[in-house]
Amino acid sequence: MSDVHRILEQQVYIRGANRPFGELTPDDARSRADELRAAVGWGPTARVAPVAQAWRELSLALARAGAATVAELDPDVLVGLAPRLWVTLPG
């Protein structure tokens, strides 16, 4: 299975259910970014900030591409963002 296919099939809990990452919409990405940004504080929760920023970048990438779902994005964008989103494990 290719990296891109694995990324697109990875389950993400959003809207009350596990969904394949490739099916997420721009609204999903924005809401996840907002949710994570609201959780950022000091101490251990400060580590959430880069993940929130990555979700914001995903929402912007979706808007720039005019994409209805993550699956419509360029594969290079997906491979670059997936670890920063924690859709796949970093490293």
C-alpha positions as CSV (number, residue, x, y, z in Angstrom):
1,M,0.0,0.0,0.0
2,S,1.4,3.4,-0.9
3,D,2.1,6.0,1.7
4,V,-0.6,8.3,0.2
5,H,-3.2,5.5,0.2
6,R,-2.3,4.7,3.8
7,I,-2.6,8.4,4.8
8,L,-6.0,8.7,3.1
9,E,-7.4,5.6,4.7
10,Q,-6.1,6.5,8.2
11,Q,-9.1,6.9,10.6
12,V,-9.6,10.3,12.3
13,Y,-12.2,10.9,15.0
14,I,-14.3,13.8,13.9
15,R,-18.0,14.7,13.9
16,G,-18.6,12.0,16.5
17,A,-17.2,9.1,14.5
18,N,-14.1,7.6,13.0
19,R,-13.7,8.7,9.4
20,P,-11.1,8.1,6.7
21,F,-8.7,11.1,6.6
22,G,-9.3,11.4,2.8
23,E,-13.0,12.1,3.4
24,L,-12.5,15.1,5.6
25,T,-13.8,18.4,4.3
26,P,-12.5,22.0,4.6
27,D,-15.0,22.5,7.4
28,D,-13.7,19.5,9.3
29,A,-10.1,20.8,9.0
30,R,-11.1,24.3,10.3
31,S,-13.1,22.9,13.2
32,R,-10.2,20.6,14.2
33,A,-7.8,23.5,14.0
34,D,-10.2,25.6,16.2
35,E,-10.7,22.8,18.7
36,L,-7.0,22.2,19.1
37,R,-6.2,25.9,19.3
38,A,-8.7,26.3,22.1
39,A,-6.9,23.5,24.0
40,V,-3.5,25.3,23.8
41,G,-2.2,26.6,27.1
42,W,1.0,26.5,29.1
43,G,3.0,23.5,30.2
44,P,2.2,20.2,28.4
45,T,-0.7,21.7,26.5
46,A,1.6,24.1,24.7
47,R,2.7,21.1,22.6
48,V,-0.7,21.1,20.9
49,A,0.0,24.5,19.2
50,P,2.0,23.0,16.2
51,V,-0.6,20.4,15.6
52,A,-3.4,23.1,15.6
53,Q,-1.3,25.1,13.2
54,A,-0.9,22.1,10.9
55,W,-4.7,21.6,10.8
56,R,-5.0,25.3,9.9
57,E,-2.5,24.8,7.1
58,L,-4.6,21.8,5.9
59,S,-7.7,24.0,5.8
60,L,-5.8,26.6,3.8
61,A,-4.4,24.0,1.4
62,L,-8.0,22.7,0.8
63,A,-9.2,26.2,0.1
64,R,-6.4,27.1,-2.2
65,A,-6.9,23.9,-4.2
66,G,-10.7,24.3,-4.2
67,A,-10.9,20.8,-2.9
68,A,-14.1,19.3,-1.4
69,T,-12.1,16.6,0.5
70,V,-8.6,15.9,1.6
71,A,-8.4,13.1,-1.0
72,E,-8.4,15.8,-3.7
73,L,-5.1,17.4,-2.5
74,D,-1.7,16.9,-4.1
75,P,0.0,13.8,-2.7
76,D,3.1,15.8,-1.8
77,V,1.0,18.0,0.4
78,L,-0.5,15.0,2.1
79,V,2.8,13.3,2.8
80,G,4.2,16.6,4.2
81,L,1.3,17.4,6.4
82,A,0.2,14.0,7.7
83,P,2.9,13.6,10.4
84,R,2.4,17.2,11.5
85,L,-1.3,16.6,11.9
86,W,-0.6,13.4,13.8
87,V,-2.6,11.5,11.1
88,T,0.5,9.4,10.8
89,L,3.2,9.2,13.5
90,P,6.0,11.7,13.1
91,G,9.4,10.3,12.2
